[in-house]
Amino acid sequence: MHQLIILGNGFDLTCGLKSKFSDFYRNRMNAACSIESIPKDERNVWDVILSEIGENDPLWCNIESLISAYVFHDDDLGSRLNHMYEQLVWTIDPSKPNRSEHLDNAVYNYVSTSLGKENVSQDELTHFLLTSLKDYEHIFASYLEKQVDNNNKYREKAVEYYAAIRNACINKAQQKNYETSILNFNYTTPLKSEDQQLGIVAARNIHGSLDKTDTIFGIDGKDVAEDHPAVPFTKTYRL
């Protein structure tokens, strides 16, 4: 017989990893919550966006929601990516238009300086944001790898908590008759398909894994038109 166990993001947190995006970003900012703490040659456009939004915004600690809000938002004129530099009208919070203009200007200045040109096309903007996002994912993965390496009890705890989940689902006496597949929403791989002693026959990380260096910050592209300029940021496009 076969069973599927789904491991959510809380699994790694329970195992003692500081795997939340907010943990990563505070570490990146050296707990100062200021972009000035990051050397200029190491900054990323997503650092600029996060810094301008500020820690008090609920999107600050949820990178996927932030990306979605930033690249998918449509104003009366159409896609944000179509009008970012022509019309500074987008806001995460419509009640704070001044902050919107400040954010747009900060991002514009960063992108313009990085590309060495004043006029940036939509295609250039999309490519720059996506390339920068991939770089940011690698930076996050490096942070998470260090968290795993510095936690010598992580694997032990992962096996312990997995066993507890499995025991709650299936009576111990019947477990030898079951094979288990793991669907993991974390980027780590403490439980692998070769762990036969744990009854695991298959394990997949839905958003990529540290082992394969293919981690992504997935955003939902449901109901997004195929010709929308932000499609390259969706999970279905990137997976």
Sequence and secondary structure as in RCSB ss.txt:
>XXXX:A:sequence
MHQLIILGNGFDLTCGLKSKFSDFYRNRMNAACSIESIPKDERNVWDVILSEIGENDPLWCNIESLISAYVFHDD
DLGSRLNHMYEQLVWTIDPSKPNRSEHLDNAVYNYVSTSLGKENVSQDELTHFLLTSLKDYEHIFASYLEKQVDN
NNKYREKAVEYYAAIRNACINKAQQKNYETSILNFNYTTPLKSEDQQLGIVAARNIHGSLDKTDTIFGIDGKDVA
EDHPAVPFTKTYRL
>XXXX:A:secstr
 EEEEEE THHHHHTT   SHHHHHHHHTTTS  GGGS GGG  HHHHHHHHH TTSGGGG HHHHHHHHHH EE
TTEEHHHHTTT     SSTT HHHHHHHHHHHHHHHHHHHT S   HHHHHHHHHHHHHHHHHHHHHHHHHHHHT
 TTHHHHHHHHHHHHHHHHS GGGGGG EEEEEE SS  SS TT GGGTEEEEEETT  TTTT        TT  
TT TTGGGSHHHH 
